[in-house]
Amino acid sequence: MDPPERLGMFRVVCLLAVLDTVCLLDTGMLFPRESSSREVKELNGLWDFRADKSPNRNQGFDRAWYKSRLAETGPVIDMPVPASYNDITQDPALRDFIGWVWYEREVVVPARWVADEGTRVVLRVGSAHYYSVVWVNGVKVTEHDGGHLPFEVEIGSLIRKDPTVPCRITIAVNNTLTLETLPPGTIQHMDDRTKYPEGFFVQNIYFDFFNYAGIHRPVLLYTTPKAYVDDITVVTDFLDNTGLVKYNVSVQGAANATLSVTLIDKDGRCVATSNGPAGVLKVVDVKLWWPYLMHDNPGYLYSMEVRQHGYIRIQTRNGAFCFSYRTLIQHTKALDPARPVTYITDSNYARDKGAPYVDVICVNSYFSWYHDPGHLEVIPIQLNTQFENWYGKYQKPIIQSEYGADAVPGIHSDPPVMFTEEYQKVVLQSYHNVFDQKRKQYVIGELIWNFADFMTVQGITRVVGNKKGVFTRQRQPKAAAFILRERYWRLANETGRLPPWTKYPCSL
């Protein structure tokens, strides 16, 4: 087994994202999986769609578009779900639209779902950006604030009112960003009629991404029994060679649920069992989870099966969970309370307050790009100073969590100048030279910004989006991609754990 010091990097957990998830979800919100007691019906595909282009963007509510088929209240177009509506058509007004858009689809619900009043029927929206209101057959059933998390509602009683009528689902989605949304933004109304038309406004944003909107994740109908598993919390640890799996199963609709819990290894063998809604499973000679190239048997995963009243329910994200060195990593919804914060990024909060309390410091820097643009010669000095200052003050391992430079594909120059592929290559190589010196000491990871080019709001500082990708938006490689391929294969070869048939020569 590798020394514990090398495992520090794997204790990196983003506190804010986890806390947001836990705070916003009132119930377990387990991802629906089909089983002997549950069925799933996907509603992906083409939905009727209309953007509310009225001046106040509120016509759909004023005229109650949800009370009848959307096509009966005005023109509609086909819109794929899931997708961002911005890039679907050639209409610039829709690409940059801010306000309410309306989706609708009629669904035939299986007769057995309607006939069996002991079956719960749940409507789930995986993600809709940003604020959503949902109606079923003209009746409001739920609303949700937040564009990055799922939400759901039980609709069985509504569809049983008239089993002969198709289930009409209407979803209104608003992508307006405010100072209270995540990400934030503001709306600015332009009232000078010598410059702007009546009702003109813009969405100001404070982030470097395009404000894509719409229904971004699948919409599902699924069933559960009246008594059902609502949530499963799993926290793992180990002591010596014994793995410890602390679990807690939440059951709704039954006062005294009978449960059996089974832990299964990678080969399908039962390694531990328990009864009851909470307990601890012990695994003798536990196989720990290791990242690829850090162990001869990497990525080992166990699965947990929960049976309730004879119904099988498997609920672990990606079907499995893992043990890891001194960290409680679990793959259900639950928050890991033991190691909630282990990183900090390079921000005013990092420099002043946070760094003493974390395990790993993550630093973003763009030397010779945002700082001293065009001066490639400063990178070794400034990057070395950055690392020495952080490590000298806090004595913590460091990850370079962002670095890079924009490159417009196909633009070349010798000697390199900014925005050419050659300039991007030299920036990366200069960073890598310092990384290689410091990774023998305390720099334990690197993450380039970015994998691929991506769209941003239009502006004079971006040429049809952010061009820091080593691949284009069409996933074609720039010259920098080959620099990274050579580097990563060389680092992989140095571990000595690559199977002989996978080794790649360092030279290209």
N, C-alpha and C positions, 0 to 999 in steps of 0.2 A: 504494500500500500504506500502511496506517496505521502510525504511529510505533511502534517496539518497546515503548515504555512502556505502551501500552494492552494489550499482550499478557501482562502479568504475571499477570493473573487466570487465564490458561489453563494455568498451570504448577501447578495445584492437584491434588495426588495424595494419596490417603489411604494412608500407609505401612502402618499396622497391618492394614488389610483385605487389602492385597496380600500382605503377609508371611504372614498366616494362610492365604491361599489357596495360596501356594507351599509352605508347610511341610506342609500337611495332604494335599496331593495327591501321591501317590507316582509316578503316571504322568501322561501328558499330559492325559487326560480330555477330549479334544476333544469338542465337542458333536456328537452323531450327525447326519449329513446323508445322505440317500439319494443314491446315485450308481450308476454302472454296476457297481460292485463291492461296494456296501453296500446293505442293506435295513434298514428301520426298522419295527417293529411297536409301536404305542402300546397300552398297557394301561390307559389312563384309563377311568373309568366307575365302576360300582358294584362294590365289593368286599364280601365278608363281613367283619364287624367285631364285636369283643367287647372290652369293657374288663375287665381283671382286677380285680375289686372285692374280692378276698380281703384280709384284714387286712394281710398282708405284701406284697401285690401280686405274689406270686411263684408263684401256683398254676399259671399256664400253663407255667412251666418245670418245676415239681415233677411235674406230670401229663403233661408232654410233648405239649402241644396240637399241636405241629408235626408229629407222627408220623402224624396222620390228618386228614381234612377237619375244619375248625374247627367246622362244624355238627354233627359227630358227638360232640363233647365238651361241648356246651352250646348255649344259645341264641345266635343271631347276629342282627345287623341289617344292612341295607344301608348302606354308607358310601361317598360319592363320593370318588374320587381323581382329581386332587389337590384337597384341601380341608382346612380345619381342622375337626376333629370337634366342637369346642366349640359352634359355632353351628348345627349341623345339626339337632339335635332340640330338644325342649322340656324335656328332662330336666336339671334343675339339677345333679344329681350328675355328669353327663357334661360339662356346661359347665365345671365347676370341677375336673374329675378330674385327679389327680396320680398317676402310676405307669405301668404297662405297659398298652398297648392292642395288640390283635392284628388284623392284616389278612390276608386270604387271597383268592386268585383262581386259578382253573384256566384255563390258556391252551392253545390248540391251536397247536402250533408247525408252521410250514410243512414239508411232507415233505422238500423239497429241502434245508432247513437240516439236517435230521437225517441224510439220506442222504449228504451231502457232508462227509466228515471233514476236508476241506481248508478248511472254513468255520468261523470262530470265531463262537460265539453268546454275546453279552454281555448281562447283565441290568444295567440302569442305573436308579438311583433319584435323581431330580433333587434332592430335599431331603426329609428327614424329621426332625422336631424331637422329641427331641434325640439320643437314643442308640438305635441300631437294630441288630437281629439278623435275618439273612435265612436262610431255608431253602428249598431246592428239592427237592420230593418227599421231605420229611422229613430231608434232609441239610443240615446247616449249611454255608453257602457263604461268608458274610462277616459282619462286624459293623463298625459305623461310629460314631464319637464326634464329634458336631458337627451342629448343626441347620440350617446354612446353606449347605452345600456338597454337590455330588453325590458319589455313590460307585457303583462298579460291580464286577462280577465275571464271569469267563467261566464258562459253565455247559454248554458243549457236551457234555462227557463225561458229565454226569449225564442229560441228556435222551436221549442215545443208548443208555443202558443198556437201556431198554425203550421203543422208539419208539411202541408202541401205547398207552402211558399218557399222558394229558394232563399237561402241566407244571404242577404245583401250587406256587405261590409263596406263602410265608408270611413276613410281616414283622411283628416285634414292635417297638414304638416306645415309648420311655420319655421323658416330658417333665420329669422331676425335675431341678431346677437345684441346683447346689452352688457352692461358692466356686471350683471349678475349671472351671465351665462358662462359656460366653459366650452370653447374659448370665448373671451369677452369681445365686445365691440360696442359701437355707438351708432345711432342714426342721426344724420345731419340733414335738415331740411334747408333747401336753397330757395329763399324767398325773393331774391332780386329778379324781377320779371324782365329786366333788360338783358339778362344772361341765361335764365333757365325757364323752362315751361312750367305751367301750373302743376303743383303737386310734386315737383322734382325733389328727390332725396337720394342720398348715398349711404351705403353701409360702410362705416369706417371700421377697420379691423387692426389688431395689434399682434398679428402673427404672420408667419411667412408661408402660408398655405392658401389655396383657393377654398372658398367657403362652399364646398360641395354639399348638396342637400337632396332630400328625398327619403325614400324607404331603403335603407342601406343594407338590411339583413333580411333573411327569409321571414315570411309571414306563415304561420302554421295554425292549424286546428289540431288539437290532440285530446285524448281522453284519459281519464284515470277512474278507478273505482271511487266510491264515496269515501271510503277509508283509504288514504294514500300516503305514501312517503313524500313529505314536503321538503325536507332538507337533510343533508348528510354533512356533518363536519368531521374532518379527519385531520389529525395532527400527528406527525411521526417524529420519532427520536430513536436513539439507540444507546445501549450501555454495554460496553465491551463488545461481545459478538451477538448480543440479543437485540432484535428490533422491537420497538414499542409503538403500537398503533392505537392511539386514543381516539375513540369515535363517539359521536353523538347523533342519533337518528331522530328526526322530528316527524311525527305521524299526525296527520289531521283527520278528523272524522271518526276517530275511535278513541274511547277513553282508556282502554287497556289493550294495547296492540301486542300481539305475539310476534316476535321477530327472531330470526336467526341470521347471524353474520358470519361470513366465511371469507378468509383471506387465501388467495390463490397465487401461486408463483408463476413464473414466465412459461413453465411447461404444463400449466394447467393442474398442478397438484395442490391439494388443500394443505396449508401449512399452519393454520390456526383457525379456531372457531369460537363463537361466543353467542350468548343469548341476551335479550334485553335491549332497550333503546340506547344504552350507554355502557361503555366498558373499555377495556384495554386488551388488545391482542398482542401476544408475545411470539416472536419469530426467532427460533434458535438458529445460529449460524446464518444470520441475515446477510443478504447480498446488497451492498450499498449501491446507490446510483452514482455513476461517474460520467462526466462528459466524454465525448469521443476524443480519443488520443491521450486521455489521462489515465486510462486503465485498460487492462487486457480484455475486460468484460464490461464495456461501457453501456450506459443507458438501461440498466436492469430495472424492470418495472413489475410491481405486484398489482393485482386487481382485487377489489373487494366486492362481494355480492351480498346484498341484503334481501332477505325474504320476509314478506309480511303477509300473514294469513294464506300462505301457499302461493302467493304471487311473487314472481321474480322481479327484483328491481336492482339493476346495476347502475350505480351512479358515482362514477369517478371520471373526471374530465379526461378525454382521450382514452377512457377505459382503464386507467391505471394511475398509480401514484408511486412515489419513490421515497427512499430514505437517503439522506445526504448528510455530510459531515456537520455535526453540531448545528444543523439548521432544520427547522420544522417546515418542510415544504409539503403542501398538500394540494390536491387538484380538484377540490370541490369549491363551493362559493366562499367558504369560511375564511375569516381573517386569521392569520398566524399571529397569536398574541405574544409569542416568546421573542421573536426577532422582527419587530415591526419596521424598524428603520435601520438601514445599513449603508446608505450612500448619500452623498450630497454633491450637487453640481456646482460649477463655478459661477456663483452669483453673489450678490451682496449679502444674502442670508448666510452662504457657505463661509465667506471671509470673516464675518463678524460673530456668528452665533453657532452654526451647526457643526462645523468640522470636528470639534473635540468629542462629539458624542456618536460618531459613526465609525464603521469598520473600514470603509473604502471611500476614497475621495475621487469623484469623477470631474474631469476638467474639460471644458470646451475652449478651443482657441483656433484662430484663423490668421496666423502670422503671415505676412506678405500678401494678405488679401484684404480683410477689413482693417488690419493694422499694417502700416507701411506698405501699401499696395505697390506691387511691382518690384520690391526689393527682396529678392530671393535670398540674398546673402545674410539677412538678419534671422532667418529661421533657426539655424543651429544655436545661436546665442540666446534668443528669446525663449525657445522651447526648453533649453537646458536650464535657464534661469527660472522659468515657471516651475519645473519639476523640483529643483533644489529648494525653492522657497516654500512650496507646499510640504514637501517631505521634511525639510529642516524644522518647520514649525510644529507639525503634528505627528511625524513619525508613523504615518499610515500608508498602506499601499495605495497606488494611484492607477486609475484607468483614464486614458485619453478617450473621452466619450464622444468627441466631435473634432474633426479636422478635415480640411479639403479646400478646393477652389473650383470656381465655375469654369466649364469648358464647353464652348459651342461646338457640337460635332462637325468635323470637316474643316474647321478653321485651324490653320497651321502657321507657324512662324519660327524662323531661326535667325537670331537668338529668340528664345521664348518671350512672348508678351502675354499679358493677362487675357483670359478668355480663349486662349488657344489650347489645343490638346497637349502641346509640349509643355506649356506652363503648368498645367495640372499635374503632369507626370513629375516635373521637377519638385513641385511642392510636396507631393507624396513621398518621393525618394528622400527629400531632406528630412521630413518627419521620421521616416523609417530608420534613417541612420541614427537619430537620437534615441528612438525607441529601442533599437538593438543594444545601445550602450546601457540604457537605464533598466531594461527588463531583466538584466542580470542582478539588479539591485532591488528596486521597489516598484517599477512600472509593470503591472500585471495584466494589462489588457489594452486593446486599441479598437476603436470603432470609427470607420470612415463615415463622413457625411458627404455623399449619400449613395445608396445602392443604385438608384435610378433617378433621372430628372423627374420633376413633378411640377404641376401647374400652381401658379400663385395669382394673386390679384394683379391686374394690369398696372404697370408703373414703369418709370424710367430706369429703375435699378434692376429690372428683371427682363430678360429677352425671352418672351413666351414661356415664362416660368423659371424656376430655379434650376440651374444647369450644373449643380455640383455632383450629379450622378456620374458613376463610372460606366453606366449604361444609359442609353437614351430612354425616352418614354416608351418607345417601341421595343425596348430590351435588346438593342443592338450595342455591341461593345465600343467604347472609346479606347484610346491608347492606354489610358490608366487601368483599364480592366486587366490588361496583360501584365502590368506591373504588380497588381494585387495577386493575380494567379501565381506568378512566380514566387512572390513572397510567402503566400499562405502554404504553397506546396513545400517550400524550403523549411518553414517552421514545422509543418507536419512531419517531414522526414526526420527532423532533429529529435522528435520524441522517441523514435525507435519503435513505435507501435503500429506503424502502417503495415498491413499485410503486403508481402512482396509484390503481388500482382497489381496493387493499386498505386505503387510509387510512381511519382511523376518527376522527370528530370528538372532540375532547377533552371537550366538554360532553355530559352525558347527559340 
